[in-house]
Structures are given as structure tokens and as C-alpha cells.
Amino acid sequence: MHTALLDHLRCPFCGTRLALVDTGATVGDDRVIAEGVLGCECCAFPIVAGIPVLIADEPTRAAMHALEAGRSHDALLTLLGLDGERAERFASLQASGPAATYREALDILSPDAEGRYFLYRFSDPTFRPAEAVAQALGRDHGLAAGPILDLCGGSGHLTRALTRLASSNAGNAGNAGNASTPHTVVADLYFWKLWLATRFTAPEADAVCCNADAPLPFVRELFSMVVLMDAFPYIWHKRLCADEMSRVTTRDGVLLLPHLHSALGENASAGDPLSPAAYQTLFALRRPRLFSDARLFDGLVDQGVVDLTADLSPDALGDEPSLTLVASGDDRLFRRHDVPVPMEPTGTLILNPLYVLTREHGRSVLTLRFPTPEYADEFADCRRYLPDEVTVEADLTGPLVPGLFGDRYEDLRRRCVLIDAPARYC
């Protein structure tokens, strides 16, 4: 955690400032805090693996007591929810150092359907339009004016795009290297997801473990953009969350809620969704506009655009299963945005993990293979851009560079056969 973040944190319960408590457990320097205890006027909270955990429950208290007793590894295991065989596997993973991958860590921390969902996140048909809308808004809005919050950001896939966007805009504004305010913050209820985000997918971001069903632990009007993807229908205190998102956003800032499940449509794992009209009412003071997820997806896949002129009334959305809400007083944002595909990888170029690679007569054959029938059903729309099979006249078993793919490189990137992933992803 960057020490600059302390100026912007507040206790979610009493609202007072948080400060480091001198317990002898602090590990860090003037710039970064790796371990320690934060106190306010009502509570104490641990910082473990650089992540402040602003939750009051038994695992958090146990982790804090372990820190104070000098058992930082026990504190980490407690918050990750690991013991027995999984704790042993995690210890081996840590011992492997830089050789450890996101995929290996995910297999330990989430060996279930949610883990599979995260692994294939970069190419799934709900993530791609959300990323495109966030990038379009960010490029237009001048995010150097303030940091970005990825609320309920999971293991940091969208955070990665927001971090690069914020850093680019800050640099263009001449603010690169300004440590007074963090550029991007990812917040989530689940510590293990944030641990993955800060170690693999979005290491440049600050992470805060907190509950979106409670007051958010940030000062008023801090963020120029707040994004909450997928999770809003699962939040019980939706009115509180909507008001809190507005409170921590600057007056001229942007609220973005991609892929909101509609109560009028059918969704897998729907949560507790509301109608489009109810979503619009919750954010009424921020001038929200509603967009069809189906139309956003079609525009991205078929034309390479994000059309933010095509907002719809709740009635016009009908029984569509999901929608995207964008709230901003800046009318200039609501236009048609081209979506460029950057050709130079910013991370590591990898084959989409949905593909199985085989070698045939000097060629590489990539075959699309879904992990489960359930995944294939829920994310069937990815077949709109992922071909069933691709043959490349090159050996793709080693490090990948654009030159291996010749004039097919741009198309394979656009169709997500090739992914610009974080280092050590697979």
C-alpha cells in the first residue's frame, strides 16, 4: 500500500481518519507499507501483503493478532482462507518466486468454477464491451484530474486496463510520478482476489479490502471515475452502495456499471437484480443513461466502436438480460467512440488459454476448447470472434512475438486468439 493512500482512507464505521498504530508490526518505509496495523477512533485493522483490510470479522481480527505476534505468514494464510494441503501448495508456490504464475495461484486459491471464470476473463463476451466502454470514457474524460476506483474489482482484470489508462492520462497531463494521490484503486470483499490482483494482474494499483454493502472507506469526491462491473446485482444494500459511489466520485466524474443483470430478463447466476427503471432511479442525481449490452457487444465485434449515442429508455430495453449504466454530466462523452486495438503488447503476448496447441508438420494448430459445458453455454457469444480452429505456420511453443504471425497478427489480436496478458499469467 502506498503511504499516500492513507490521506484518502476513512473508517467505514465511524468515518474518522486511519493512521498507523505503533505495535511493532509495521513493515515498510516512507513510500510503501507492506504490513502493519491501522487504527481509527473505533477500530483497528490489519495491513497484510500491502493490502489494508477494513472489515470487522473474526478472520480479520485473527490476522491482526498474528501480525502483532510477529507471525505475518499466519496472518496471510488466515486471510487467504488456506490450511492443510492448500497451505502447503501455497508455500511451494511462494518458494518458486518469479516462476509462480497467476494460473497456478488461482488453482490453489479458487479451485472451482469462479477460478475458471477468472482465468478466461480477458476474452469473455461480457468483459470485452465493459473494457471498451471504460477505455472510451477514460480517454475522453481526462482521468489525470483524479484517481479511478474499480469497486468489486475481483482479481484485477479490468483494473489492469484502468491502471494503464490512468497512468497514460496522468503522464499526458504532466503529473507522472506524482505520489500525492494513487492513480487506481481496486476494492473487493475477498482478500484472495486482491492478493492475485496486486501480485499478477494489476501490481501498479493499490488494493483495499472492504465491503460494498457498507459505507465505502474513502473521502468524499476522490475519484474521477468509479467502475462497478458485474457485482451490483449481488449487493443487498443497493441504495447505500449507489449513494456511496456517488459520494466518492467528483462532481464532474463518471459512474460506470457494466453488465447489470435485469430483473426482466434471464441470466445465469442472476443474483438479486432490479429492473432497468429501478437502476436508473438509484443514480438519478447523476444523470444516468442506459445502454443495451447486446448492442454494445454488436458494435464492438462487428464495427469496432462503442456507440454511446444509443442510450435507451427502460421500456425500450424490455426484457433484455443485461444493460450498462453510464452516469455523467459531461454530454461530450456520449458519442460514437472508435476502439483501437494496440498492436504493441504492454505485457506478455500469450495464446488465449481457451485454445489447445498441437504441432503438426511444423505448423501450430490451435483448437478452441471450453473448460466445461456450463462455461460454453454461459459465454457462447465468444464464438462470434473466437474461431474453432486456427493454423499458424510457425512454432508457437516458445515465447510469442508479433512477427511469428505475419499479416494475421492484427486479426488474431482483435479476435482475442492472442492476448496481451500480464507477465506470469499462464
N, C-alpha and C positions, 0 to 999 in steps of 0.2 A: 504494500500500500504506500502510495506517495504521501509524504507528510502534508503536502498541500491540501489533500482531501479533507484533513481534519477541520479546516476552516469552514467546510461546507456540510459537515455532518451534524445532525441533531438526534437526540434520543427519540425513538419512535413513541415512547410512552409519556415522558414529561416534557419533551421539547427543548430541554436545555443542552448546552454545548457538551461535547465529549472531549476529554483530554486524557493523555497517557497517565496511568497511575504507576507510581514508583513501587513496584512489587519485587523488583529484581528479575522479572521475567522478560524485560524488553530486549529485543534483538533488532538492531538497525542503526541508522545514522541520521543525519540531518535531512536526508532526502527520502529514504525508503525505510519503512518499518516492516520487518518480517514476522516478529512475534511480540506480543505484549498484551496489556490489559487496558481497556478504555473505561473511564468512569464518567458518570453524569451526576445529577442531584438525586437520582433514584436507583440506579442500577450500575452493574459492571458487566463488561462484555469482552470476550477474548479476540485477539487478532492471531490467527493461525495461518501459516503459509502465506502471509501477506494479505489475508482476507479478513476484514472486520466482520464479526458475526453478531448482528444486532437483533438477536432473538432471545427470548427468555423461556428456555425449556430445560429439561434435565440433561440432555446430551451437551448443550452449550455450557451449562454450569460445570459438568464433569470435565469438559475440555479446559475450562478456565482454571479449575483447581489443579489439573495435571500440569498446565503451564506454570503455575505458581510453585509447584513442587519440582520443577526442572525436568518434567517428562513431556517434552514437546512432541515426541513421536507418538506417545499415547494420546495426546490431545488431537493430533491429526487423524489417527485411526478412529477415534471416537466420533469425530465429525463426519468422517467418510463412511461410517457405519460398517467398519471392517473388523472381523475377528476370525480366528481359526484359520482354515485353509486359504481363504481370500486374503487375510492379512499377510500370510506367508508369501503368497503370489505377489502382493503389492510390494513387499520388502525386496523381492527379487527384481521386480521392475525398477524400483528406485536404485538398486545396486548396479543396474545396467547403464545408468547415467544417460548420456546423449543418444544411446541406441534405442531407448524406450520410445514407443510410438503412441499416438492418440488411440489407434485401434486396439493396441494391447491393453492400455489403461482402461478403455471403455469396456473391454471384455471382462475386466475384474470388477469395475465399479457398477456396471449396469448390464449383466449378462442376460438380457431379456429383450422384449420387443422394442422398448424405448431405446435401448442401446443400438439396435439395428437401424431404427429411425434416425438417430443422430449420425451414424456412420455415413449414410447415404444422403444426408441433408443437403449438400451443396447442389444436387441436381434434382431435388424433388419438385413437383409441379406446383406446390404451394409456396415454397421458399423463393423460387426464381422471380415471380412477379413482385413479391414483397421486397426483395433486394433491389429490383429495378426501380420501384417506386421510391424507396428510401434514397437511393443514389440520385434519382432525378430531382427530388425535393432538396437534397443536400447541396447539389451542385448549384442550384438556383438561389438558395436561401442565405448563403454567406455564413456558414456554421462557425467561422472563426469568432463570431460575436459571443459565442458561449459553447459549453460542452454539450455532449449528447448522452442521453440515458437510454440504454437498452434494458427495459424493465421486463422481468421474467425471461431473461435472455438465454436461459439454458446453458449449453456448453460453448456458446460464443460464436456460432457460425455467422449470424447477422452482425454481431458485434465487430467481427473482423472487417466487414465491409464498412461499417460506420467509423471504425477507428482509422482506416485508410482515408476515408472521406474527410474526417475532421482534421487529420494531420495535414492533408493536402491543402485544405482551405486555410488552416492556420498559417501554413508556410506562405501561401499566396498573399496573406494579409500582413506578412511581416512579423508574425507572432511565434514563429517556430522557436522552440526551446524555452518559451515562457512557462515556468513551472507554477505560476500562481493559481492556476485552475486546471484540473485534469481534463483532457480532451474528450475522453469517452469513459463511461462507467457502465458496467454490466451488473445488474442486480438480479438475484434469484433466491428462492426459498431454500434450494437444495445446495448444500456446500459442495458436494462431489461434482456437480455440474460446473460450478465456478472454479474449482480446482483444475478441471480439464481446460476451461477457457483460458485461465491465466498461465497454464503450463504449455498449451499447444495452440489453440485456435486464435486467441487474441491476447498475447502476452503484453502488448502495449497498453491495454486497458486496465483501469482499476476495477476491482470487484468488491461488491458489498452484499453480504448475505442478509436478507431481510424478507419480510412478509408483505406482499402486495395487498393482502387482506387487512392490513393495519396502516396507520399513518406512515408515510414514507420518511426515511431518516435523512432528509435533505432540507437545506434552507429554501426559502421562497424564491421563485424566479431565478433559478440557477441554470436551467438547461434551455438551449435554443431549439432542441428537438427531443421529444420523448417518444420512443417507439415501444409498442407492446404487441408482439406477434403471437397469435395462436392462443394465448393463455387467458384472455379476458373472460371467455365463457365459463372457465373453471373457477373464477374468483367469486366468492359468495357476496362479499360487501362491494358490489359493483359501483354503487353510488359513491361510497367513500373513495374507492380507487380512482374513479373518474375525476372527482374533486381534487384528489391529491395529485394526479397527473397534471391537472390544470394549475394547481398551486406552485409546483416546482418548475413550471415552464415559463419562460419570459413572455411578456405581454405580446410581443410580435413573433413568438415562437410557433413551432409546428407540433401538433399531436398526430401520430400515425398509428393506426391499429389495423394491420393487415390480417386477412383471413379470419374475420369474425363469423363464427357459426351462427346461422339464423334459426330461430325457433320455428320458422315457417317452412324450412327445407329439411332434407335428410342428410345427416352427417355421421360418419363413423366416429365413435368416441366423442359425442357431441358436447358433453359437459352439461351446463345449465344455461343454454343460450337464451337471448332475448330476440324480440322482433326487430327489424331494421328501424322502425319508428322509435322504439324504446332506446336503442343505441344512440340515435340522433338526439333524443331528448336529454340523455345523460350529459352530453357535451354541448348543449345548446348555446351556452355563453361563448363558446369558441368558434362559432360559425362552421359547424361540421358539414362535410359533403360526403355522400355515399357513392361507392363505385361497385359495379358488378365484378366479382373476381373472375367470372368466366370471360368477360370482355377484356379485362386487363390481361389475362392469360393469352387470349387470341391475339391481341395487339402485339404482345411481346414476341410470341412464337412466329406469327405469320408476317409481321411487318417490322419488328424490331423497334417498337415505340411504346411509350407509356402515355396514354391519352387521358389527361386529367381535365379535359373539357366535357367529358361524357358522364358527369355525375347524374344520378337518378334519384327520384323520389322513393320513399319507402314502398309506395304502392307499385311503382314501376319495377322494383326488384322482385315483387311477387314471392314465389316460393323457391327462389334460388337458394342453394345450400349455404353460401357464404358471401361475404362482402368485405370491402375495405373502407375504413373511415379515415378521412384526412380533414383536420381542423386547422385553419389558419385564417388570419385576417388579411393576408397578403394575396390579393387576387391574381398577381402576376404568376404565381405558382401553378395556377390551374390552366395549363396549356398543354399542347402536344409536345412530348419530350422524345427525342431520339435516344436510343440506348446503344452506345458504342460498346463493342467487345474489345477490351485492351488486349493487344496481341503479345506484349511482353509480360511474362509471368512475374508477379511480385513475390511469389513464394516458390513452391516446388511444383513443377508440371508432373501430374500423375494421370494414369488411366482411371477412369471412373470405376470405383470398386464394385459397381453392378456388373462389370464385364469380367469374363473369364478369358484368360490369354492362353492360346496354344500356338505352337510353332509348327509350320507345315512348309517344307521345301524352301526354307529361307524366308518365308513370309510369317507375319504375325496375324493370327485370326482372333478377333475379339467377338465373343458371344454374350449377348445380354442374358443375364440370369438373375431373377428376383430371389431374395432370400427365403420368402415364404409366399404361399398363395394369398394370404391376407394382405401382405405388402403389395403384391401385384394388383389386387383389386382396389385398394385404397389409393394407390398412386398410379393408376392405369394411364392417366393423361401424360405421363412422361414418355410414353410411346410416340407422342406427337413429334418428339425431337430425338429420342434415343433409338437408333436403328437396331434391328435384331442382330445384325452381324456386320462387322467391318473387317476388311482385309487390308493390311498395310505392308508394302514391300520393304520391310525393314525389321531389324531385331529390336523388339520393344522390351526385352527382359532387363535391360540396364537403364541407366539414367536417361530421361527423356529430354530432348531439345527440339525446338520448332523445326529445325532443318530435316529431321527424320521423316516429316510428314509432307514435305514439299508444298505444292499448291493446295493441298487438302487441309492444311493446318487451321486456317481461319474457320472453315466449316466445322471441323471437329471440335474446335473450341466453342463455337456458337451453339453447337448441339449437345455440349456437355459430355462428349465422349472423352475429351481431355479436360482436366480440371486444374485450375491454378489453386493449389491447396497450401495450407500452412506447412512449414517444414515438419518432418517426422509425423505426418498424418497417418500414413499406412505402412 
